[in-house]
Amino acid sequence: MIREILTNKWFKFITVGTLYTLWVIWLGNFWWLIGLGIIFDIYITEKVHWAFWKKKNPPDGKQTKVVEWIDAIIFAVIAATFIRMFFIEAYTIPTSSMEKSLLVGDYLFVSKVAYGPKTPNTPISFPFVHNTLPLTRTKKSYVEWIKRPYKRLKGFGDIKNNDVVVFHFPEGDTVALFLQNQSYYQLERTYGRERIWNDARNFGEVVARPVDKRENYIKRCIGIPGDEIELKQGQIFVNGQPQQHFEGMQHNYLVKTNGSAINRKALERLNIAEDDRTVFSSEQYLFPLTDENVAKLKEFANVVAVEKLEEEPGEWDSMVFPHDKNYPWNVDNFGPLTIPAKGETVELSVDNLSLYKRIIQVYENNTLEVKDNTVYINGEPATSYTFKMNYYWMMGDNRHNSADSRMWGFVPEDHVVGKASFIWLSLDKDKSLPKKVRLRRMFQFIK
């Protein structure tokens, strides 16, 4: 009886049609309800042979093995693409910017429903890759024949302070293809625009990318819209209150010994990766360390000093946002700065324009110029600006080894991909099997 119900064509149509209708309601575009006609024909009328790769009503009722495999592959690709687009996506930690909260080699699931999935800006692309075709270095995996504006579907909630968030790199709108993992704008500040554009041998072609095809980054959200953030001697303050301390947070320390080298096995026990070990001599080392590892190193018989490295207040770092001498900030001393919120208005002048220039021009698509000490937006004089989107401030837990908002500023809401939720696998690149698999990190929720 149950089997007869499950195989009944009307039961199949009602089930699939209901799920499809709920998806259309979630999507908010009711033109997609036209698809119900296709579903009705597939299950009920069968006028159109939609599965053209299969024989319609074969004599023995069976398809060939090849056709069955094609059928299974097509279904798997469509289902996996749908899940990846709207629900969860796999992500790998490529750098140490979040250590020791997240480690290089951690494989994560990113929840897109946590904040609501974005609909694609470029919906036509090669499945299961991000911006570059497999087996190529520079060939893009998408076409821009169809471009869609930013739209986010309803999710379970909003970004909260201290969430670990995956987002598209804000400065990834322009890319030197041979150095895709580096900020084009930082390269420009270092080498100059002319060299980058004329030295294709070292930098590759310079291209523009749509929002959804920019490199993915993962950081902790320090500030949400409306928050005032400030960094004093390495300590973050949010709305005047010190930020919660995370167990895995690290800073750089200079470690001095009595002349004898620190044992490599001892460093392994402290989980200090080989790439994080800078050895000046047998007497001096540079390590990123958690508070726990600082305490343990101080107990080593041959360690005479463990000194935290910090920049002094007022020492301007030109690589630090907003790259303006009016704001003499560095990676340890920054702000105060208020995170822009949608609908809020700020006073605008030549003096503070550097804070909001990228928002106005790049993220919110306005023309901007300065003439005779007056700011013009879309050709009109402007003494204020009202934000069209919410913005966020993202930082890595490995504070001295993280390219984050301190370098490139605010993260727009349309760049947010989802919330890092779950570690399903973790591999240590410094070790071989079976020790390569970090069993204790597997199947852990991310905090």
C-alpha positions in Angstrom: 0.0 0.0 0.0 2.7 2.5 1.0 4.8 1.5 -2.0 1.8 2.1 -4.3 1.4 5.6 -2.8 5.0 6.5 -3.1 5.1 5.4 -6.8 1.8 7.1 -7.7 2.4 9.9 -10.2 0.0 12.3 -8.5 1.7 11.8 -5.2 5.1 12.5 -6.8 3.7 15.6 -8.5 2.1 17.0 -5.3 5.3 16.4 -3.3 7.7 17.9 -5.8 5.3 20.7 -6.7 4.9 21.6 -3.0 8.7 21.7 -2.4 9.2 23.7 -5.6 6.5 26.2 -4.6 8.0 26.7 -1.2 11.4 27.4 -2.9 9.8 30.0 -5.2 8.2 31.7 -2.2 11.6 31.8 -0.4 13.1 33.1 -3.6 10.5 35.8 -3.9 10.3 35.7 -7.7 6.9 34.3 -8.6 7.8 34.1 -12.3 9.4 30.8 -11.4 6.0 29.4 -10.7 5.9 28.7 -14.5 8.1 25.8 -13.6 5.0 24.0 -12.1 3.8 23.5 -15.6 7.0 21.6 -16.5 6.8 19.5 -13.3 3.1 18.7 -14.1 4.1 17.5 -17.6 7.0 15.5 -16.2 4.9 13.5 -13.8 1.3 13.7 -15.2 0.8 14.5 -18.9 4.2 13.4 -20.2 3.8 15.4 -23.5 7.4 16.6 -23.7 10.4 14.2 -23.5 12.4 16.3 -21.0 15.0 13.6 -20.3 16.2 13.7 -23.9 19.3 11.5 -23.1 17.0 8.6 -22.2 14.8 6.4 -24.4 11.2 7.1 -23.9 9.3 4.0 -22.9 12.0 1.4 -23.8 10.5 -2.0 -24.8 11.9 -3.9 -21.7 11.3 -0.9 -19.4 15.0 -0.6 -18.7 17.7 1.9 -19.8 21.3 1.0 -20.7 24.0 1.2 -18.1 25.5 4.3 -19.8 22.2 6.1 -19.8 21.7 5.2 -16.1 25.1 6.7 -15.3 24.4 9.8 -17.3 21.1 10.1 -15.5 22.7 9.7 -12.1 25.5 12.3 -12.9 23.0 14.9 -14.1 20.9 14.5 -11.0 23.9 14.6 -8.7 25.3 17.8 -10.4 21.9 19.6 -10.2 21.2 18.6 -6.6 24.8 19.4 -5.4 24.7 22.8 -7.2 21.4 23.6 -5.6 22.6 22.7 -2.1 25.8 24.6 -2.6 24.0 27.7 -3.9 21.3 27.9 -1.2 22.2 25.8 1.8 25.8 24.8 2.6 29.2 25.0 0.9 32.5 23.3 1.7 35.5 25.6 2.4 39.2 24.9 3.2 41.4 27.0 5.5 44.3 28.0 3.2 46.3 30.4 5.5 47.1 30.8 9.2 45.2 34.1 9.7 42.6 32.4 12.0 45.0 30.2 14.0 44.7 28.7 16.6 40.9 29.0 16.4 41.0 27.5 12.9 44.0 25.7 11.5 45.5 25.4 8.0 44.0 22.2 6.6 40.7 22.4 8.4 37.8 21.5 6.1 34.6 23.4 6.9 30.9 23.5 6.1 29.7 27.1 5.6 26.0 27.7 6.4 24.4 30.0 3.8 21.0 29.8 5.5 22.5 31.3 8.7 22.3 34.8 7.3 20.3 33.9 4.1 21.9 32.8 0.8 22.7 35.3 -1.9 21.4 34.7 -5.3 24.2 34.6 -7.9 25.4 37.8 -9.6 26.7 35.6 -12.4 24.4 32.6 -12.6 26.1 31.0 -15.7 29.3 29.3 -14.5 31.1 26.0 -14.5 29.8 23.8 -11.6 31.7 23.3 -8.4 34.5 25.8 -9.0 34.8 29.4 -7.9 36.4 31.7 -10.5 39.0 29.7 -12.4 38.4 26.6 -14.6 40.0 23.4 -13.5 43.5 22.7 -14.7 44.0 26.3 -15.7 45.7 29.2 -13.9 43.8 32.2 -15.3 40.8 31.0 -17.4 37.7 32.3 -15.8 35.0 29.8 -15.0 32.0 32.0 -15.6 30.4 34.2 -18.3 28.8 37.6 -17.7 26.1 37.5 -20.3 23.6 37.6 -17.5 24.3 39.8 -14.5 21.9 40.0 -11.5 21.8 42.7 -8.8 22.5 41.9 -5.2 19.6 40.0 -3.5 19.7 38.0 -0.2 17.0 35.5 0.8 15.6 35.2 4.3 17.9 33.4 6.7 17.9 32.3 10.3 19.4 35.5 11.6 21.9 38.3 11.3 25.6 38.5 11.7 26.5 38.9 15.4 29.7 40.1 17.0 32.4 37.4 17.1 30.8 35.1 14.4 33.3 33.4 12.1 32.2 34.6 8.7 33.2 33.6 5.1 32.9 36.5 2.6 34.2 37.7 -0.8 37.4 39.6 -0.6 36.4 43.3 -0.7 39.5 44.4 -2.6 39.0 41.5 -5.1 37.2 43.6 -7.7 40.5 44.0 -9.5 43.0 41.2 -9.7 46.5 40.6 -11.1 46.0 37.0 -12.3 49.5 35.7 -11.4 49.0 37.0 -7.8 45.3 36.3 -7.3 45.6 35.8 -3.5 47.1 39.3 -3.0 45.3 42.6 -2.9 45.8 44.4 -6.2 45.6 47.7 -4.3 48.3 46.7 -1.9 50.4 45.6 -4.9 49.7 49.0 -6.5 50.8 50.8 -3.3 54.0 48.7 -3.2 55.0 48.6 -6.9 53.1 51.4 -8.6 50.2 51.0 -11.0 52.3 51.5 -14.1 54.6 48.5 -13.3 51.7 46.2 -12.6 49.9 46.9 -15.8 53.1 46.8 -17.9 54.8 43.8 -16.3 52.5 40.9 -17.4 55.3 38.4 -17.1 55.3 38.8 -13.3 51.8 40.1 -12.5 49.8 38.6 -15.3 46.8 40.2 -16.9 44.8 42.7 -14.7 41.1 41.8 -14.7 37.9 42.9 -13.0 35.7 40.4 -11.2 32.0 40.5 -10.1 31.2 40.3 -6.4 30.3 36.6 -6.3 33.5 35.5 -8.1 36.0 37.3 -5.8 38.3 35.2 -3.6 36.7 33.8 -0.4 38.1 34.9 2.9 37.3 33.8 6.5 37.6 36.0 9.5 35.9 36.8 12.8 33.4 39.6 12.8 34.6 42.2 15.2 32.1 45.0 14.5 28.6 45.0 13.1 26.7 48.1 11.7 26.7 51.0 14.2 29.5 49.6 16.4 32.4 51.8 17.3 35.6 49.8 17.2 39.0 50.8 18.6 42.3 48.9 18.8 44.7 49.9 21.7 48.0 48.1 22.0 46.6 45.0 20.4 43.3 45.0 22.5 40.1 45.4 20.6 37.4 47.6 22.2 33.8 47.4 20.8 31.6 50.3 22.0 34.1 51.0 24.7 34.2 47.4 26.1 37.1 45.1 25.6 36.5 42.3 23.2 36.0 38.8 24.5 39.3 36.9 24.6 39.3 33.7 22.4 41.3 30.7 23.4 42.9 30.4 20.0 43.9 34.1 19.6 47.6 34.7 18.8 50.1 37.6 18.7 53.7 37.6 17.6 56.3 37.2 20.3 60.1 37.4 20.2 61.5 34.4 22.2 65.1 34.6 23.5 67.1 31.7 24.8 70.4 31.3 26.8 72.1 30.3 23.5 70.8 26.7 23.2 68.2 26.0 20.5 64.6 25.2 21.3 63.8 21.5 20.6 61.7 21.0 17.4 59.7 18.3 19.2 58.8 20.7 21.9 57.5 23.2 19.3 55.4 20.4 17.8 53.9 19.7 21.2 52.9 23.3 21.3 51.3 22.9 17.8 53.5 25.7 16.4 53.5 24.9 12.6 56.7 24.9 10.7 55.6 27.8 8.6 55.1 29.8 11.8 58.7 29.4 13.0 61.0 32.2 12.2 64.5 31.4 13.5 66.9 34.3 13.6 69.5 32.2 15.5 69.7 29.7 18.3 69.2 32.6 20.6 66.2 34.4 19.0 62.9 33.1 17.5 59.7 34.7 16.3 56.5 32.8 16.9 52.8 33.6 16.9 51.6 32.4 20.3 48.4 32.0 22.3 48.5 33.1 26.0 48.7 29.4 26.9 51.7 28.8 24.8 53.4 32.0 26.1 53.1 30.6 29.6 54.4 27.2 28.6 57.4 28.7 26.7 58.4 30.7 29.8 58.8 27.5 31.7 61.4 26.1 29.2 64.8 25.9 31.0 66.6 27.6 28.1 64.1 30.4 27.5 65.1 33.7 29.1 62.5 36.1 27.7 59.2 36.0 25.8 58.4 39.5 24.5 55.2 40.5 22.8 55.8 42.6 19.6 53.6 45.7 19.3 53.7 48.9 17.3 53.5 52.1 19.2 50.5 54.5 19.1 50.8 57.2 16.5 53.3 55.2 14.3 51.6 55.5 10.9 51.6 52.4 8.7 50.8 53.4 5.1 49.5 49.8 4.4 46.8 50.2 7.1 43.3 51.5 6.2 42.5 54.2 5.2 46.1 54.7 4.0 45.9 58.4 4.9 48.3 60.4 7.1 45.2 62.1 8.7 44.7 58.7 10.4 48.1 57.6 11.8 47.0 54.0 12.6 48.8 50.7 12.6 47.9 47.0 13.2 48.0 47.4 17.0 46.5 50.9 17.4 43.5 51.7 15.3 40.4 54.0 15.5 38.1 54.8 17.0 35.9 54.1 13.9 32.2 53.6 13.6 31.0 50.8 11.3 28.5 52.2 8.6 24.9 51.1 8.9 22.3 51.1 6.1 20.3 54.3 6.2 22.7 56.2 8.4 24.1 59.5 7.3 27.7 60.8 7.9 29.1 64.2 7.5 31.5 64.2 4.5 34.5 66.4 3.8 37.9 66.2 2.1 39.5 65.4 5.5 37.4 62.2 6.2 36.7 61.2 2.6 39.4 58.4 2.7 37.3 56.5 5.2 34.3 56.3 2.8 35.7 56.7 -0.7 35.6 53.0 -1.5 32.1 52.6 -0.2 30.8 55.5 -2.2 32.6 54.6 -5.5 33.0 50.8 -5.6 30.5 49.2 -3.2 27.6 51.6 -3.9 28.4 52.6 -7.5 28.5 56.4 -7.4 30.8 58.7 -9.3 33.1 60.6 -6.9 35.5 63.5 -7.4 37.0 66.4 -5.5 37.2 69.9 -7.0 38.4 73.0 -5.2 38.2 71.3 -1.8 34.6 70.3 -2.4 33.4 66.7 -2.7 31.1 65.9 -5.6 28.9 62.7 -5.7 27.2 61.9 -9.1 28.1 65.5 -10.2 26.5 67.2 -7.2 28.3 68.9 -4.2 28.0 66.7 -1.2 28.6 67.5 2.5 27.0 64.2 3.7 26.4 60.7 2.6 23.7 58.1 3.4 24.7 54.5 3.2 22.8 52.0 1.1 24.1 48.9 2.7 25.3 47.5 6.0 29.0 47.0 6.6 31.1 44.8 8.9 34.6 44.8 10.4 36.4 41.4 10.0 39.7 40.4 11.7 41.8 37.3 12.0 42.4 35.7 15.4 46.1 35.4 14.5 46.4 39.2 14.9 49.9 39.8 13.6 49.6 37.4 10.7 46.2 38.4 9.2 45.4 40.5 6.2 42.0 41.8 7.3 39.9 44.9 7.7 42.8 46.8 9.2 44.3 46.6 5.7 41.3 47.0 3.4 38.5 48.4 5.6 34.8 47.6 5.7 33.1 44.5 4.3 29.8 45.2 2.5 26.8 43.0 3.3 26.6 41.9 -0.4 30.0 40.3 0.0 28.9 38.0 2.9 28.7 34.3 1.9 27.8 32.6 5.2 28.7 31.4 8.7 31.5 28.9 9.2 29.7 26.3 11.2 31.3 22.8 11.3 34.7 21.2 10.8 34.3 17.8 9.1 37.9 17.0 8.4 41.3 18.4 9.5 44.7 17.5 7.9 48.1 18.6 9.2 50.4 19.4 6.2 53.5 19.0 8.3 52.8 15.4 9.1 52.2 12.1 7.2 49.5 9.5 7.6 48.1 8.4 10.0 49.2 11.4 12.2 48.3 13.7 9.4 44.6 13.5 10.3 43.7 15.6 13.3 41.1 13.4 14.8 40.4 15.6 17.8 39.3 18.5 15.5 36.9 16.5 13.3 33.1 16.9 13.7 33.6 20.1 15.8 31.3 23.1 15.8 33.1 26.4 15.3 33.0 29.0 18.0 
